[in-house]
Amino acid sequence: MLTKKFNNSKKVTIINYHFVREKPNINNIKLNALSKKAFIDQLDFISDKYNFISATDCIDVIYNEKKLPSNPIMLTFDDGYIDHYNTVFPLLVERSIRGCFFPVAKVLTEKKLLEVNKIQLILGSAKINLLINDLYKLIDENKSNYKLNNFEFYRNNISYKHPFDSQDIVFVKNLLQIALKPDIRKIFIDSLFKTYVTNDESEYFDELYMTKDQIEIMVKNGMHFGSHCYSHQHLNQLNYKNQEDEIISTKFFLESIGIDNQYIMSYPFGSYNSDSIKILKDNNFKIAFTVKSGKATLSKRNAFTMERYDTVDFPFN
């Protein structure tokens, strides 16, 4: 770690992680995961060039005029994966780094897989051409009852080039995460999950997520936990009341694991609007993170729209 020289800059580098696994497979289904070795290499790189800070430090800079060290950096981890307890947590403790973690409350209170993880498992199990053919059938079968557009409409409007995914995969993700309304989206995902993965989603639960007991251990060892909403939905697709329910429910969950102040938010999918920010402020949240790439400015004006680099976008060289 660099020698801590304090300065007047309020810029901070924030890196966001998801899967960090020793083995990338779950029941022979491959996940797009960062390996343990790659994560250690990244920690080594960061330690040579940056000074680690915590979520508490960020809050103190914004609200209490605390100064940042030179080249400040913070690590965040979304979705509450078991990797974060088994792989990440011991490495952070070993290096005295306070990471910031964002589990989804519904996962732990209702033991249900996130839709985003079901989609990942479906994509890891299915041949893409067969999956797209099944989506064509599902749209055709449900078009009248749910007032859906033709398959070609979705295919032409939500498929595009992506630096890491094929256009077919982009199409599937956008259809099942954004383009369809929540009720029909759930029908499609559950049908495909049963076809390609399993009838019993509990088979995958313990392989994917941390437990509440593990989270409490991490909190006692200095890790900071924040909200990733109650059920991991696009907030900007919800009305004010439903957004409020999502945020207040997850605040109750944070209190149940020993977080009773300095509430922070990581917007699921980076999705939010002015209602989201108002509700967060009304409920004593201090900062919130987006998925917009870039350095974040620690200021009251930017407190609820803070930028982060995804680990695949950050230049580790």
N, C-alpha and C positions, 0 to 999 in steps of 0.2 A: 504494500500500500504506500502511496505517496506520503511525503511529509505534509501534515495538515497546515496549510497556509490559508488563513481566512481572507476573503475578499468581499467586495460589494456586489458581485454578480448574483443574480437570482435565477440563473439558468441551471437546470439539472437534467442529466440523462437518466431516463427510466426505461428499463428493459422488461419485457413481458414474456413469460414462459407458460407453456401448457404441459404436455407430456415430457417428462424427463425420466427415462426408464432404463434399467439394467438390460432388460430384454424387451424388444419392441412388440412382441406378440402376446395376444390374449387368446387362449384356446385356438392357436394356429391362425388367428386373424391378425394381420400386421397393422400396427398403428404408425402414424407419422410422428415418431417420437425422437427427441434429442437423446443421445446415449449418455450414460453416466460419464464416460471418458471425455466426450465432447464438452459436457457441462463443467467438468473439472478444468479442462483446458481454457474454457471461457473465464472461469473464476481466476485462474492464474493470470490471464491476459488483463482482466479488469484490475486485479490487485496491483499490477505494475504501473498502471496508468491513471487510476482513479482513486477517490476516497469514498468509501461506502457511507451512505446516510440512511435514515429510517423514515417511515411515514410520520412519526412524531417530529422529526427534524423539519420535514416539509411544512407541517402545520405551524411549528414555531417560527419558521421564517416568514410565513404569510401573515400570521396573526400576532406574533410577539417580537417581530423585527430581529430574530436571531440571524447571525451571519452564517453563510455556507462555507465549507472548506473549498479549496481549489479542486477543480474537476470532480464535482460531486456526482454520485451515481446511486440509484436505488433499484432493487430487484423485486419484481412482482410476479405472482403465480396465480393464474385463474383456474377456476372450476373445482378446486378441492380434490385433486387426484391423489390416490394412495402413493404415487411417485413422490409427492411433495413431503410426505412423512418418511417413507423408506429411504429415498435417495437424496433429496434436496436438504431436508432438515439437518441430518448429521453433518453434512459438509458445511452448512452455514454456521452451525454451533462451533465446529472445529476452527472456523476462521473468524469467529465473533462478528458475524454479519446478521443484521436484523432484517429478514425478508418480510414481504407483505403478501398475504394470502387471501384469496377470495373464493370460498366455497359457496355452493348454492344451497340455501336452507332446505328447500323441498326434498333434495336428495337425501338429507340426513333425517328429516322428520317423517318422510313418507316412504323412504327406501325405493325410489323410482329412478330409473335411468333417465338422464337428460336426453331430450330429442336429438341434440347435436351429437351425442355419443352414439345413439342408435343409428344415425345417418352414417357416422364414421365406420361402425361395424358392418352396416349394410354394404357400403362401398368396398370395405375390405374383404367381403365374402362373395360378392356377386360379380359376374362378368358384365361389364358396362353395357354391352349391346343388349343383353337379356334384361337388365335392369331398366333401361330406357324403354324397351318394348313393354314391360309390365306397367311402367308409368303411363304409356300411351293407353293401355287398356283401362287403367284406373280412371284416367281423365274421361275417357269415352263412356265408361259405365256410370260415372257420377256427374256428368256434365249437366243433365237436366235438373237433378235434385238440388245441386249446389250452385247452379248458374255459373258454371265454369266456361272459360274460353276453350276454343279448339286447341288440341295439342300443338299444332303448328304455330299458334300465336305465342305460346310460352317458349317454344323452341327458338323462335326468331327474335324474341325480345329479351330473354334473360340468359342467353348463352354468349360468351365473349372470351377473348384471349386473356390468359392469366399467366403470370410468370412461373407459377409452380404447379397449377392444375391444368388438365386438358379441358377443352371446351365442353366435352360431355360431362365431366365431373362438375365443372362450374354450373352447368345447366341443372344437374340433379340437386346440388346444394342450394342453389337459388330458388328452385321450385319448392323444395321441402322446408326451407327456412324462411322464405320471404314472400314469394308470389302467391301462395295459397293462404287462405284464412285459417286461423288456428284449429277450428273444428275439423275441417277436411284434411288439413295437414296431418293431424293426429291419426286419422283413419288411414291415410296413405302410408305413413311411417310404420304404424303398428302392423299393417298388412305385409309390407315388405320385410319388416324385421322377423316376422313369423316365417315368411317364405325362405329367407336367406340365412338367418342366424339361429333363432330358437323360439320356442313357444314360452319359455320360462326366462324372463329377463333377469331374475334373481341370480342366475348362474354367473352373471357378469358383474354384479354389484360390488362384491368384495374385491374383485380384481381391478376395479376402477377407482373407488373413492375412499377417502379417509373416513374414520369414525369420529364421533364427537369426543370420545375419550382421548384419541390421538391429538385432536385439535387442542384440547385443554392442556395436554402435555406441552405442546408447542407454545401456547400462550404463556405458560409458566416459565418457559425458557427464552422469553423475550421476543418471540415472533409476533407480528402485528396481523390481526385478522380484520377484514372488512366485508362489505356487502357485495354480492354478485346477483342481487335481487332474490326473491323467494323462489321463482320458478324459471329463471333464465329466459325471459321473453324480451322481444324488441320493445323497449319502453315507448318509442315514438309511434308504435302501432296501437297503443292502449289509450283509453280516455283518462281523464284526470283521476277519477275515483279508482280505477283499476291500477293505475300507477301508484297511487297513494297506498293501496292495499299491499302491493308488492314490496314497497319500501318499508312500510311500518312493520310488516310481518318479518322481514329479514332483520330489522332493528331489534325486535324481540328475540330473535335467534342469537344475535350477537351478544345481547345481555345475558343469555343463558349460558354462554361459554366464557363469561367474565369480562366482556368488553362493554363498559358502561359509559364511556365518553370517547372523544376523538374518533367518532364514526367516519368511515371513509367508504367510497363506492367505486367499483369497477363496472362500468356499464356493459351489460351483456351485448355482444356483437358491436360494441361501441355506439349503441343506439340510445338517443336521448332527445329531449326538446326542452323548451322553456318551462313547461310544467314539471318535468323531472327535476330541474335545478331548483325551482321554487319549493317543491316538496322536500327535497334534501335539506335546503336551508331551514325550512320550518321545523325539521326534525333533528336539528343540531348536528348534521353532517358537516364536515370541515373541508374535505377535498373529494374530487371524483376524477377518474381516469377514463380517457377515451382510447380508441385504437388508431387515432391519427398519428402518423409517424413524424418524429422530430423531437427536439429538446423542449422541455416544458419550462415556462416562466412561472416562478413561484410568486404569485400576486393574487390579491383578492379578486381582481377582474378575471383571472384565468383559473381560479381555484377549482371550478367545477367542469373545466374543459381541458384537463391536463393531457399533454401528448405523451406517447410511449413508443419506443421502438420494439417491434416484434423481434425475437431472437434471430429469425431468418433474415431480417433486414439490417441488423446492426453489423458494422464492419469490424469483425474480430481479427484485425491484422494491422 
